[in-house]
Amino acid sequence: IKDRFFKEKIDREVPASRYLAPDMDTILREVGLHYDLNRNSMTRVRRGMENEARDMAMYLIRSLRSEPLMKVGAGFGLNRYSSVSSAVMRVKSRLQKDNQFRNRLEHIEGNILKGQS
């Protein structure tokens, strides 16, 4: 049921709708499996270094769970929401330009949603 309905039903006006979404740990686990990384590798802050898996995990948590930027940031050891916002914007921009990246994201998202059923 979650697989079929949660994405259409998440609504700011209905906070309980978030319970249908996959939890943060599930999203981090699936992203980690795809990139062969552990959670620590994805949550480690390395200024100036691109971390595709980390950006993708932040994007998926934000989009699938509608989590506030601060809460997503806290899950990655960040004190400022602007870092999460920047990561989400990088992913959105890259999705428009890079078909292989979009395919990777869709594959990971499909695995996350499949695990919810």
N, CA, C and O atoms as a GROMACS GRO file, in nm:
protein
  468
    1ILE      N    1   0.083  -0.119   0.000
    1ILE     CA    2   0.000   0.000   0.000
    1ILE      C    3   0.087   0.125   0.000
    1ILE      O    4   0.061   0.219  -0.074
    2LYS      N    5   0.191   0.125   0.084
    2LYS     CA    6   0.280   0.241   0.089
    2LYS      C    7   0.338   0.269  -0.048
    2LYS      O    8   0.346   0.384  -0.091
    3ASP      N    9   0.379   0.163  -0.117
    3ASP     CA   10   0.442   0.177  -0.248
    3ASP      C   11   0.350   0.248  -0.346
    3ASP      O   12   0.395   0.330  -0.427
    4ARG      N   13   0.222   0.218  -0.340
    4ARG     CA   14   0.128   0.273  -0.438
    4ARG      C   15   0.079   0.412  -0.402
    4ARG      O   16   0.047   0.491  -0.492
    5PHE      N   17   0.071   0.444  -0.273
    5PHE     CA   18  -0.002   0.564  -0.238
    5PHE      C   19   0.075   0.674  -0.167
    5PHE      O   20   0.032   0.790  -0.172
    6PHE      N   21   0.187   0.645  -0.102
    6PHE     CA   22   0.244   0.749  -0.017
    6PHE      C   23   0.291   0.870  -0.094
    6PHE      O   24   0.277   0.982  -0.045
    7LYS      N   25   0.346   0.852  -0.213
    7LYS     CA   26   0.402   0.965  -0.287
    7LYS      C   27   0.294   1.067  -0.324
    7LYS      O   28   0.318   1.188  -0.321
    8GLU      N   29   0.176   1.019  -0.359
    8GLU     CA   30   0.068   1.111  -0.395
    8GLU      C   31   0.002   1.171  -0.272
    8GLU      O   32  -0.063   1.275  -0.282
    9LYS      N   33   0.017   1.107  -0.157
    9LYS     CA   34  -0.058   1.148  -0.040
    9LYS      C   35   0.019   1.237   0.057
    9LYS      O   36  -0.041   1.291   0.150
   10ILE      N   37   0.149   1.253   0.040
   10ILE     CA   38   0.223   1.339   0.131
   10ILE      C   39   0.171   1.481   0.116
   10ILE      O   40   0.163   1.534   0.005
   11ASP      N   41   0.136   1.540   0.228
   11ASP     CA   42   0.075   1.672   0.226
   11ASP      C   43   0.115   1.746   0.352
   11ASP      O   44   0.108   1.690   0.462
   12ARG      N   45   0.156   1.869   0.338
   12ARG     CA   46   0.193   1.949   0.456
   12ARG      C   47   0.075   1.964   0.550
   12ARG      O   48   0.094   1.975   0.672
   13GLU      N   49  -0.044   1.967   0.497
   13GLU     CA   50  -0.164   1.985   0.578
   13GLU      C   51  -0.198   1.859   0.658
   13GLU      O   52  -0.276   1.864   0.753
   14VAL      N   53  -0.140   1.746   0.618
   14VAL     CA   54  -0.168   1.618   0.685
   14VAL      C   55  -0.036   1.559   0.732
   14VAL      O   56   0.024   1.478   0.661
   15PRO      N   57   0.011   1.599   0.850
   15PRO     CA   58   0.142   1.553   0.897
   15PRO      C   59   0.154   1.401   0.905
   15PRO      O   60   0.264   1.348   0.887
   16ALA      N   61   0.045   1.331   0.930
   16ALA     CA   62   0.051   1.185   0.942
   16ALA      C   63   0.085   1.118   0.809
   16ALA      O   64   0.125   1.002   0.808
   17SER      N   65   0.070   1.190   0.698
   17SER     CA   66   0.101   1.130   0.568
   17SER      C   67   0.248   1.092   0.558
   17SER      O   68   0.283   1.004   0.479
   18ARG      N   69   0.332   1.156   0.636
   18ARG     CA   70   0.475   1.126   0.633
   18ARG      C   71   0.504   0.984   0.683
   18ARG      O   72   0.608   0.927   0.650
   19TYR      N   73   0.413   0.928   0.763
   19TYR     CA   74   0.434   0.792   0.814
   19TYR      C   75   0.434   0.688   0.702
   19TYR      O   76   0.488   0.579   0.720
   20LEU      N   77   0.376   0.720   0.590
   20LEU     CA   78   0.375   0.627   0.477
   20LEU      C   79   0.509   0.625   0.404
   20LEU      O   80   0.538   0.531   0.331
   21ALA      N   81   0.589   0.728   0.423
   21ALA     CA   82   0.716   0.742   0.351
   21ALA      C   83   0.822   0.651   0.412
   21ALA      O   84   0.816   0.618   0.530
   22PRO      N   85   0.921   0.612   0.331
   22PRO     CA   86   1.033   0.533   0.385
   22PRO      C   87   1.112   0.616   0.485
   22PRO      O   88   1.123   0.738   0.470
   23ASP      N   89   1.166   0.551   0.587
   23ASP     CA   90   1.242   0.626   0.687
   23ASP      C   91   1.381   0.662   0.636
   23ASP      O   92   1.428   0.609   0.534
   24MET      N   93   1.447   0.752   0.708
   24MET     CA   94   1.579   0.799   0.668
   24MET      C   95   1.679   0.685   0.656
   24MET      O   96   1.759   0.681   0.563
   25ASP      N   97   1.675   0.593   0.751
   25ASP     CA   98   1.770   0.481   0.749
   25ASP      C   99   1.754   0.395   0.624
   25ASP      O  100   1.854   0.350   0.567
   26THR      N  101   1.631   0.373   0.582
   26THR     CA  102   1.607   0.294   0.461
   26THR      C  103   1.666   0.364   0.339
   26THR      O  104   1.729   0.301   0.255
   27ILE      N  105   1.645   0.494   0.330
   27ILE     CA  106   1.698   0.571   0.217
   27ILE      C  107   1.850   0.567   0.218
   27ILE      O  108   1.912   0.543   0.115
   28LEU      N  109   1.910   0.592   0.334
   28LEU     CA  110   2.057   0.589   0.344
   28LEU      C  111   2.112   0.451   0.311
   28LEU      O  112   2.216   0.439   0.246
   29ARG      N  113   2.043   0.346   0.356
   29ARG     CA  114   2.090   0.210   0.328
   29ARG      C  115   2.088   0.181   0.178
   29ARG      O  116   2.185   0.126   0.125
   30GLU      N  117   1.980   0.216   0.110
   30GLU     CA  118   1.970   0.189  -0.034
   30GLU      C  119   2.071   0.269  -0.115
   30GLU      O  120   2.130   0.217  -0.209
   31VAL      N  121   2.090   0.396  -0.079
   31VAL     CA  122   2.191   0.477  -0.149
   31VAL      C  123   2.329   0.417  -0.124
   31VAL      O  124   2.409   0.406  -0.217
   32GLY      N  125   2.356   0.379   0.000
   32GLY     CA  126   2.484   0.318   0.034
   32GLY      C  127   2.509   0.188  -0.041
   32GLY      O  128   2.621   0.163  -0.086
   33LEU      N  129   2.406   0.106  -0.054
   33LEU     CA  130   2.420  -0.020  -0.128
   33LEU      C  131   2.455   0.007  -0.273
   33LEU      O  132   2.540  -0.060  -0.331
   34HIS      N  133   2.389   0.104  -0.332
   34HIS     CA  134   2.413   0.136  -0.473
   34HIS      C  135   2.556   0.185  -0.496
   34HIS      O  136   2.621   0.146  -0.593
   35TYR      N  137   2.605   0.269  -0.407
   35TYR     CA  138   2.739   0.327  -0.423
   35TYR      C  139   2.847   0.250  -0.348
   35TYR      O  140   2.964   0.289  -0.350
   36ASP      N  141   2.808   0.141  -0.283
   36ASP     CA  142   2.902   0.060  -0.204
   36ASP      C  143   2.972   0.146  -0.098
   36ASP      O  144   3.094   0.144  -0.085
   37LEU      N  145   2.891   0.221  -0.023
   37LEU     CA  146   2.942   0.308   0.083
   37LEU      C  147   2.866   0.279   0.212
   37LEU      O  148   2.750   0.238   0.210
   38ASN      N  149   2.934   0.300   0.324
   38ASN     CA  150   2.863   0.290   0.451
   38ASN      C  151   2.807   0.427   0.488
   38ASN      O  152   2.838   0.527   0.424
   39ARG      N  153   2.725   0.429   0.590
   39ARG     CA  154   2.659   0.554   0.631
   39ARG      C  155   2.760   0.662   0.667
   39ARG      O  156   2.740   0.779   0.634
   40ASN      N  157   2.868   0.624   0.734
   40ASN     CA  158   2.969   0.723   0.774
   40ASN      C  159   3.030   0.793   0.653
   40ASN      O  160   3.057   0.913   0.659
   41SER      N  161   3.051   0.721   0.545
   41SER     CA  162   3.107   0.782   0.424
   41SER      C  163   3.012   0.885   0.364
   41SER      O  164   3.056   0.985   0.307
   42MET      N  165   2.883   0.860   0.378
   42MET     CA  166   2.786   0.954   0.322
   42MET      C  167   2.761   1.074   0.413
   42MET      O  168   2.725   1.181   0.364
   43THR      N  169   2.780   1.058   0.541
   43THR     CA  170   2.752   1.168   0.633
   43THR      C  171   2.876   1.248   0.669
   43THR      O  172   2.866   1.349   0.739
   44ARG      N  173   2.991   1.206   0.621
   44ARG     CA  174   3.115   1.278   0.650
   44ARG      C  175   3.121   1.407   0.569
   44ARG      O  176   3.093   1.408   0.449
   45VAL      N  177   3.156   1.514   0.636
   45VAL     CA  178   3.168   1.644   0.570
   45VAL      C  179   3.310   1.659   0.517
   45VAL      O  180   3.407   1.649   0.592
   46ARG      N  181   3.320   1.684   0.387
   46ARG     CA  182   3.451   1.707   0.325
   46ARG      C  183   3.438   1.830   0.236
   46ARG      O  184   3.393   1.821   0.121
   47ARG      N  185   3.475   1.942   0.289
   47ARG     CA  186   3.460   2.068   0.217
   47ARG      C  187   3.534   2.064   0.084
   47ARG      O  188   3.650   2.025   0.076
   48GLY      N  189   3.463   2.105  -0.021
   48GLY     CA  190   3.523   2.113  -0.153
   48GLY      C  191   3.527   1.982  -0.229
   48GLY      O  192   3.573   1.978  -0.343
   49MET      N  193   3.479   1.874  -0.168
   49MET     CA  194   3.480   1.743  -0.234
   49MET      C  195   3.336   1.706  -0.271
   49MET      O  196   3.245   1.713  -0.188
   50GLU      N  197   3.317   1.666  -0.396
   50GLU     CA  198   3.185   1.622  -0.438
   50GLU      C  199   3.157   1.484  -0.381
   50GLU      O  200   3.244   1.397  -0.382
   51ASN      N  201   3.036   1.465  -0.332
   51ASN     CA  202   2.994   1.336  -0.280
   51ASN      C  203   2.855   1.309  -0.337
   51ASN      O  204   2.753   1.345  -0.278
   52GLU      N  205   2.853   1.246  -0.454
   52GLU     CA  206   2.727   1.221  -0.524
   52GLU      C  207   2.629   1.143  -0.439
   52GLU      O  208   2.510   1.175  -0.436
   53ALA      N  209   2.677   1.042  -0.370
   53ALA     CA  210   2.589   0.959  -0.288
   53ALA      C  211   2.524   1.042  -0.178
   53ALA      O  212   2.405   1.028  -0.151
   54ARG      N  213   2.601   1.128  -0.116
   54ARG     CA  214   2.552   1.213  -0.008
   54ARG      C  215   2.445   1.310  -0.061
   54ARG      O  216   2.339   1.324  -0.001
   55ASP      N  217   2.474   1.374  -0.171
   55ASP     CA  218   2.378   1.467  -0.231
   55ASP      C  219   2.249   1.394  -0.267
   55ASP      O  220   2.139   1.444  -0.244
   56MET      N  221   2.264   1.274  -0.326
   56MET     CA  222   2.146   1.199  -0.367
   56MET      C  223   2.064   1.156  -0.245
   56MET      O  224   1.941   1.162  -0.248
   57ALA      N  225   2.131   1.115  -0.139
   57ALA     CA  226   2.059   1.075  -0.017
   57ALA      C  227   1.982   1.194   0.040
   57ALA      O  228   1.866   1.180   0.080
   58MET      N  229   2.046   1.310   0.045
   58MET     CA  230   1.977   1.430   0.095
   58MET      C  231   1.856   1.463   0.009
   58MET      O  232   1.748   1.494   0.060
   59TYR      N  233   1.874   1.455  -0.121
   59TYR     CA  234   1.764   1.484  -0.214
   59TYR      C  235   1.648   1.386  -0.192
   59TYR      O  236   1.533   1.428  -0.184
   60LEU      N  237   1.678   1.258  -0.182
   60LEU     CA  238   1.573   1.158  -0.165
   60LEU      C  239   1.502   1.172  -0.031
   60LEU      O  240   1.380   1.157  -0.024
   61ILE      N  241   1.577   1.201   0.074
   61ILE     CA  242   1.514   1.221   0.205
   61ILE      C  243   1.422   1.342   0.199
   61ILE      O  244   1.309   1.338   0.249
   62ARG      N  245   1.470   1.447   0.138
   62ARG     CA  246   1.390   1.570   0.128
   62ARG      C  247   1.267   1.548   0.040
   62ARG      O  248   1.158   1.591   0.076
   63SER      N  249   1.284   1.482  -0.072
   63SER     CA  250   1.171   1.467  -0.165
   63SER      C  251   1.073   1.356  -0.124
   63SER      O  252   0.952   1.374  -0.136
   64LEU      N  253   1.123   1.244  -0.076
   64LEU     CA  254   1.034   1.134  -0.041
   64LEU      C  255   0.967   1.154   0.094
   64LEU      O  256   0.854   1.111   0.115
   65ARG      N  257   1.036   1.219   0.186
   65ARG     CA  258   0.983   1.236   0.321
   65ARG      C  259   0.932   1.377   0.349
   65ARG      O  260   0.865   1.400   0.450
   66SER      N  261   0.961   1.471   0.261
   66SER     CA  262   0.926   1.612   0.283
   66SER      C  263   0.978   1.663   0.417
   66SER      O  264   0.913   1.741   0.487
   67GLU      N  265   1.098   1.617   0.451
   67GLU     CA  266   1.159   1.658   0.577
   67GLU      C  267   1.208   1.802   0.568
   67GLU      O  268   1.253   1.846   0.461
   68PRO      N  269   1.200   1.877   0.677
   68PRO     CA  270   1.257   2.012   0.678
   68PRO      C  271   1.408   2.006   0.657
   68PRO      O  272   1.474   1.909   0.695
   69LEU      N  273   1.462   2.110   0.597
   69LEU     CA  274   1.606   2.114   0.568
   69LEU      C  275   1.690   2.092   0.693
   69LEU      O  276   1.790   2.021   0.689
   70MET      N  277   1.650   2.152   0.804
   70MET     CA  278   1.727   2.138   0.929
   70MET      C  279   1.731   1.993   0.976
   70MET      O  280   1.835   1.946   1.023
   71LYS      N  281   1.620   1.922   0.963
   71LYS     CA  282   1.617   1.782   1.007
   71LYS      C  283   1.703   1.694   0.916
   71LYS      O  284   1.773   1.605   0.965
   72VAL      N  285   1.699   1.720   0.787
   72VAL     CA  286   1.785   1.645   0.695
   72VAL      C  287   1.930   1.674   0.730
   72VAL      O  288   2.012   1.582   0.739
   73GLY      N  289   1.962   1.800   0.749
   73GLY     CA  290   2.099   1.839   0.784
   73GLY      C  291   2.147   1.773   0.912
   73GLY      O  292   2.261   1.728   0.920
   74ALA      N  293   2.060   1.765   1.012
   74ALA     CA  294   2.098   1.702   1.139
   74ALA      C  295   2.134   1.555   1.118
   74ALA      O  296   2.225   1.504   1.183
   75GLY      N  297   2.065   1.488   1.027
   75GLY     CA  298   2.095   1.349   0.997
   75GLY      C  299   2.230   1.329   0.931
   75GLY      O  300   2.284   1.218   0.928
   76PHE      N  301   2.286   1.438   0.879
   76PHE     CA  302   2.417   1.433   0.813
   76PHE      C  303   2.523   1.510   0.893
   76PHE      O  304   2.633   1.535   0.843
   77GLY      N  305   2.490   1.545   1.016
   77GLY     CA  306   2.586   1.614   1.101
   77GLY      C  307   2.610   1.759   1.061
   77GLY      O  308   2.717   1.814   1.090
   78LEU      N  309   2.514   1.820   0.995
   78LEU     CA  310   2.528   1.959   0.950
   78LEU      C  311   2.453   2.052   1.044
   78LEU      O  312   2.346   2.019   1.094
   79ASN      N  313   2.510   2.169   1.066
   79ASN     CA  314   2.446   2.268   1.153
   79ASN      C  315   2.362   2.368   1.075
   79ASN      O  316   2.276   2.436   1.132
   80ARG      N  317   2.387   2.378   0.945
   80ARG     CA  318   2.316   2.477   0.864
   80ARG      C  319   2.233   2.410   0.756
   80ARG      O  320   2.278   2.315   0.691
   81TYR      N  321   2.114   2.460   0.739
   81TYR     CA  322   2.026   2.403   0.638
   81TYR      C  323   2.069   2.438   0.496
   81TYR      O  324   2.030   2.371   0.400
   82SER      N  325   2.150   2.543   0.481
   82SER     CA  326   2.190   2.586   0.347
   82SER      C  327   2.271   2.479   0.275
   82SER      O  328   2.267   2.471   0.152
   83SER      N  329   2.344   2.397   0.349
   83SER     CA  330   2.421   2.289   0.286
   83SER      C  331   2.328   2.186   0.223
   83SER      O  332   2.355   2.134   0.115
   84VAL      N  333   2.219   2.157   0.292
   84VAL     CA  334   2.120   2.062   0.238
   84VAL      C  335   2.052   2.124   0.116
   84VAL      O  336   2.034   2.057   0.014
   85SER      N  337   2.016   2.249   0.128
   85SER     CA  338   1.952   2.318   0.016
   85SER      C  339   2.042   2.317  -0.108
   85SER      O  340   1.994   2.295  -0.219
   86SER      N  341   2.170   2.341  -0.088
   86SER     CA  342   2.266   2.339  -0.200
   86SER      C  343   2.275   2.200  -0.262
   86SER      O  344   2.278   2.188  -0.384
   87ALA      N  345   2.278   2.097  -0.179
   87ALA     CA  346   2.286   1.959  -0.230
   87ALA      C  347   2.161   1.925  -0.311
   87ALA      O  348   2.171   1.866  -0.418
   88VAL      N  349   2.045   1.963  -0.261
   88VAL     CA  350   1.920   1.936  -0.331
   88VAL      C  351   1.918   2.009  -0.465
   88VAL      O  352   1.875   1.952  -0.566
   89MET      N  353   1.963   2.132  -0.467
   89MET     CA  354   1.967   2.209  -0.592
   89MET      C  355   2.067   2.148  -0.692
   89MET      O  356   2.041   2.147  -0.812
   90ARG      N  357   2.180   2.098  -0.642
   90ARG     CA  358   2.277   2.032  -0.731
   90ARG      C  359   2.214   1.910  -0.798
   90ARG      O  360   2.229   1.888  -0.918
   91VAL      N  361   2.142   1.831  -0.718
   91VAL     CA  362   2.078   1.712  -0.773
   91VAL      C  363   1.971   1.751  -0.876
   91VAL      O  364   1.965   1.694  -0.984
   92LYS      N  365   1.887   1.848  -0.842
   92LYS     CA  366   1.783   1.892  -0.936
   92LYS      C  367   1.843   1.939  -1.067
   92LYS      O  368   1.793   1.907  -1.175
   93SER      N  369   1.949   2.015  -1.058
   93SER     CA  370   2.016   2.066  -1.178
   93SER      C  371   2.074   1.952  -1.260
   93SER      O  372   2.061   1.949  -1.383
   94ARG      N  373   2.136   1.859  -1.192
   94ARG     CA  374   2.200   1.747  -1.262
   94ARG      C  375   2.097   1.654  -1.325
   94ARG      O  376   2.122   1.595  -1.430
   95LEU      N  377   1.982   1.640  -1.261
   95LEU     CA  378   1.876   1.555  -1.317
   95LEU      C  379   1.831   1.605  -1.454
   95LEU      O  380   1.793   1.526  -1.540
   96GLN      N  381   1.835   1.735  -1.473
   96GLN     CA  382   1.793   1.793  -1.601
   96GLN      C  383   1.895   1.771  -1.711
   96GLN      O  384   1.859   1.768  -1.829
   97LYS      N  385   2.022   1.755  -1.674
   97LYS     CA  386   2.129   1.749  -1.774
   97LYS      C  387   2.187   1.610  -1.798
   97LYS      O  388   2.237   1.582  -1.906
   98ASP      N  389   2.181   1.523  -1.697
   98ASP     CA  390   2.257   1.398  -1.698
   98ASP      C  391   2.162   1.278  -1.691
   98ASP      O  392   2.110   1.246  -1.585
   99ASN      N  393   2.142   1.213  -1.805
   99ASN     CA  394   2.050   1.098  -1.810
   99ASN      C  395   2.099   0.980  -1.726
   99ASN      O  396   2.018   0.912  -1.663
  100GLN      N  397   2.228   0.955  -1.725
  100GLN     CA  398   2.280   0.844  -1.645
  100GLN      C  399   2.257   0.868  -1.496
  100GLN      O  400   2.221   0.777  -1.422
  101PHE      N  401   2.277   0.991  -1.454
  101PHE     CA  402   2.252   1.027  -1.314
  101PHE      C  403   2.104   1.007  -1.282
  101PHE      O  404   2.070   0.951  -1.178
  102ARG      N  405   2.016   1.054  -1.371
  102ARG     CA  406   1.872   1.038  -1.350
  102ARG      C  407   1.836   0.889  -1.341
  102ARG      O  408   1.753   0.851  -1.259
  103ASN      N  409   1.897   0.806  -1.426
  103ASN     CA  410   1.871   0.662  -1.421
  103ASN      C  411   1.915   0.602  -1.288
  103ASN      O  412   1.846   0.518  -1.231
  104ARG      N  413   2.031   0.645  -1.238
  104ARG     CA  414   2.079   0.596  -1.108
  104ARG      C  415   1.980   0.634  -0.997
  104ARG      O  416   1.944   0.552  -0.913
  105LEU      N  417   1.937   0.760  -0.999
  105LEU     CA  418   1.844   0.805  -0.897
  105LEU      C  419   1.712   0.728  -0.905
  105LEU      O  420   1.660   0.685  -0.802
  106GLU      N  421   1.660   0.708  -1.024
  106GLU     CA  422   1.535   0.635  -1.041
  106GLU      C  423   1.549   0.490  -0.996
  106GLU      O  424   1.456   0.433  -0.939
  107HIS      N  425   1.665   0.430  -1.023
  107HIS     CA  426   1.690   0.292  -0.980
  107HIS      C  427   1.689   0.283  -0.827
  107HIS      O  428   1.626   0.195  -0.769
  108ILE      N  429   1.760   0.375  -0.763
  108ILE     CA  430   1.766   0.376  -0.616
  108ILE      C  431   1.628   0.402  -0.558
  108ILE      O  432   1.585   0.335  -0.465
  109GLU      N  433   1.559   0.500  -0.613
  109GLU     CA  434   1.424   0.533  -0.565
  109GLU      C  435   1.331   0.414  -0.581
  109GLU      O  436   1.250   0.386  -0.493
  110GLY      N  437   1.342   0.344  -0.693
  110GLY     CA  438   1.260   0.224  -0.715
  110GLY      C  439   1.288   0.117  -0.610
  110GLY      O  440   1.195   0.053  -0.561
  111ASN      N  441   1.415   0.098  -0.576
  111ASN     CA  442   1.450   0.000  -0.472
  111ASN      C  443   1.394   0.041  -0.336
  111ASN      O  444   1.348  -0.043  -0.259
  112ILE      N  445   1.398   0.170  -0.307
  112ILE     CA  446   1.345   0.220  -0.180
  112ILE      C  447   1.195   0.194  -0.175
  112ILE      O  448   1.144   0.144  -0.075
  113LEU      N  449   1.126   0.229  -0.281
  113LEU     CA  450   0.981   0.213  -0.283
  113LEU      C  451   0.939   0.066  -0.285
  113LEU      O  452   0.838   0.029  -0.226
  114LYS      N  453   1.018  -0.017  -0.352
  114LYS     CA  454   0.990  -0.160  -0.356
  114LYS      C  455   0.999  -0.219  -0.215
  114LYS      O  456   0.920  -0.306  -0.179
  115GLY      N  457   1.093  -0.171  -0.138
  115GLY     CA  458   1.110  -0.219  -0.001
  115GLY      C  459   0.999  -0.178   0.091
  115GLY      O  460   0.984  -0.233   0.200
  116GLN      N  461   0.920  -0.080   0.050
  116GLN     CA  462   0.810  -0.032   0.132
  116GLN      C  463   0.684  -0.117   0.120
  116GLN      O  464   0.597  -0.110   0.207
  117SER      N  465   0.674  -0.196   0.015
  117SER     CA  466   0.549  -0.269  -0.007
  117SER      C  467   0.536  -0.388   0.084
  117SER      O  468   0.436  -0.460   0.078
   0.00000   0.00000   0.00000
